[in-house]
């Protein structure tokens, strides 16, 4: 008995041709500060430290609460922890008058952005902001460990867009300070703004904050 083998001819696969302008991303939901506060009130961020950046909510680290008010944190290295406290201590000495130093507190820079920098030097006194969160800062400092690239790119663009004149990144792994100044329009940056000036300082150098032109801070003193 002869077996019949049926051959099925299929149409060849032709690559689909499209123009770049034909590509559409699914729509995103952008959160406002009002939405962000409402979610917080509903307990969505319990156990997390979060910040609102250009309508997106980023988790900085999480923590777990145990009995008797004890907490365990994750995603914050001891190097980061020490870096925040050392830099804040030095800056409080430098900005004794007419400014206060806020640690890991929000800045209300726009309707869709409320970042929480590691350190912010703000004009005035803490009591001045009983009814409103500060909208700007004379100096913003991020302590960068695993977040270095994020702080150099997204955060830098965000702060430039908010016209933060003096932005510092303390790179704890490479033991150096990066200083960003002169915000400018830049369509290639994340939020269409960047800094025209980026200066690198190492331990033996000194740096002067724009808001305190008579001060000289030894970079070694703010490195962990």
C-alpha positions in Angstrom: 0.0 0.0 0.0 1.4 3.3 -1.1 1.4 6.1 1.5 0.3 9.4 0.2 2.3 12.4 1.6 0.5 15.6 1.3 2.7 18.7 1.0 1.2 21.9 2.3 2.6 25.0 0.7 2.7 28.0 3.1 3.0 31.6 2.2 6.5 32.9 3.0 6.8 35.2 6.0 7.3 38.8 4.9 8.7 41.2 7.4 6.2 43.8 8.4 7.4 47.3 7.4 6.5 50.3 9.5 7.7 53.8 10.1 8.9 55.0 13.4 6.0 57.4 13.6 3.6 54.4 13.5 4.8 53.1 16.9 2.6 54.0 19.8 3.2 53.2 23.4 0.3 52.3 25.7 -0.9 55.3 27.6 0.6 55.8 31.1 -1.2 57.0 34.2 0.6 60.1 35.5 0.1 60.8 39.2 -0.3 64.3 40.6 0.7 65.3 44.1 -3.0 65.3 45.1 -3.2 61.6 43.9 0.1 60.8 45.6 -1.2 62.2 49.0 -4.5 60.3 48.6 -2.7 57.0 48.0 -0.5 57.7 51.0 -3.5 58.4 53.2 -5.0 55.1 52.1 -1.9 53.3 53.2 -0.5 52.3 49.8 3.0 53.3 50.8 3.1 51.8 54.3 6.5 50.3 54.9 8.1 52.1 52.0 9.9 55.4 51.5 8.7 56.7 48.2 9.0 59.9 46.1 7.0 61.3 43.2 9.1 62.1 40.1 7.4 63.5 36.9 4.2 61.6 37.7 5.9 58.3 38.5 6.2 56.9 42.0 9.6 55.4 42.9 10.4 53.3 46.0 13.7 54.4 47.6 13.7 51.7 50.2 11.4 49.6 52.4 11.2 49.0 56.1 9.5 46.5 58.4 8.0 47.5 61.8 8.4 45.1 64.7 7.1 45.3 68.2 7.9 48.2 70.5 8.5 50.6 67.6 11.6 48.8 66.2 12.3 49.0 62.5 14.4 47.0 60.0 15.4 48.8 56.8 16.3 47.3 53.5 18.0 48.8 50.4 19.9 51.4 52.4 23.5 50.5 52.8 25.5 51.4 55.9 27.7 53.5 53.6 24.7 55.5 52.5 23.4 55.9 56.0 26.8 57.2 57.2 27.2 59.4 54.2 23.8 61.1 54.8 24.6 61.8 58.4 28.2 63.0 57.9 27.3 65.4 55.1 24.2 66.8 57.0 26.4 67.4 60.1 29.0 69.4 58.0 26.4 71.4 56.2 24.6 72.3 59.4 27.8 73.9 60.6 28.2 75.8 57.3 24.6 76.9 57.1 24.0 78.0 60.7 22.2 81.3 59.8 19.4 82.1 57.4 19.1 78.4 56.3 18.1 75.1 57.7 19.2 71.6 56.6 16.5 69.0 55.9 17.3 65.3 55.7 15.2 63.0 53.5 12.3 65.5 53.4 10.1 66.3 50.4 10.4 69.3 48.1 7.3 70.4 46.3 8.9 71.4 43.0 5.9 70.9 40.7 2.4 69.5 40.4 3.7 66.1 39.4 7.0 65.9 41.3 7.8 65.8 45.0 11.3 64.2 45.4 12.8 63.5 48.7 16.5 64.3 48.4 18.9 62.9 51.0 19.8 66.5 52.0 18.3 69.9 51.1 19.6 73.2 52.3 16.6 75.6 52.4 16.4 79.3 53.0 14.6 80.4 56.2 13.7 78.4 59.3 12.0 75.1 59.7 9.1 76.7 61.4 8.4 78.8 58.3 7.0 75.7 56.6 4.4 74.6 59.1 1.7 75.0 56.5 3.5 74.3 53.3 6.3 72.1 52.0 9.3 74.0 50.6 9.2 74.5 46.8 12.9 74.9 46.2 16.3 74.6 47.8 19.6 76.5 47.8 21.5 73.2 47.6 20.3 69.6 47.0 22.6 66.7 47.9 22.1 63.0 47.0 24.2 60.3 48.6 24.8 57.8 45.8 25.6 54.2 46.3 23.6 51.8 44.1 21.5 54.8 42.9 24.5 56.6 41.2 23.3 56.5 37.6 19.7 57.4 38.6 21.1 60.4 40.5 23.4 61.5 37.7 20.6 61.3 35.0 17.0 61.4 36.1 17.5 63.2 39.3 19.9 65.7 37.7 17.4 66.4 34.9 14.6 66.8 37.4 16.5 69.3 39.6 17.7 71.2 36.6 14.1 71.5 35.4 13.2 72.8 38.9 16.0 75.4 38.6 18.0 74.0 41.5 21.2 76.0 41.0 23.5 73.8 43.1 23.1 70.0 43.0 25.7 67.7 44.6 26.1 64.0 44.2 28.3 62.3 46.8 29.6 59.2 45.1 30.4 57.0 48.2 31.8 54.1 46.1 34.3 56.1 44.2 35.0 58.6 47.0 34.3 61.7 45.1 31.9 64.6 44.9 30.1 65.6 41.7 28.8 69.2 41.5 26.2 70.2 39.0 25.5 73.8 38.2 23.9 76.1 35.6 20.6 74.5 34.7 19.7 74.7 31.0 17.2 73.4 28.5 18.3 70.1 27.0 15.8 68.1 24.9 18.1 65.0 25.1 17.8 64.8 28.9 15.1 62.8 30.7 13.0 65.8 31.6 14.3 68.2 28.9 16.7 69.9 31.2 20.3 69.3 32.4 23.2 71.1 33.8 25.8 72.9 31.7 28.5 72.5 34.3 29.6 69.3 36.0 32.6 69.5 38.4 34.4 66.5 40.0 36.1 66.9 43.4 38.2 64.3 45.3 39.1 64.1 49.0 42.0 66.6 48.9 39.9 69.3 47.2 37.6 72.0 48.8 34.2 73.0 47.5 32.2 76.2 48.0 28.4 76.2 48.0 26.8 78.8 45.8 24.6 80.0 48.6 27.6 80.4 50.9 30.4 82.0 48.8 32.6 82.6 51.8 32.6 79.0 53.0 35.1 76.3 52.0 34.2 72.7 52.7 36.9 70.0 52.6 35.5 67.3 50.4 37.1 64.7 52.7 34.9 65.9 55.5 31.7 65.0 53.7 32.8 61.6 52.3 32.1 58.6 54.5 
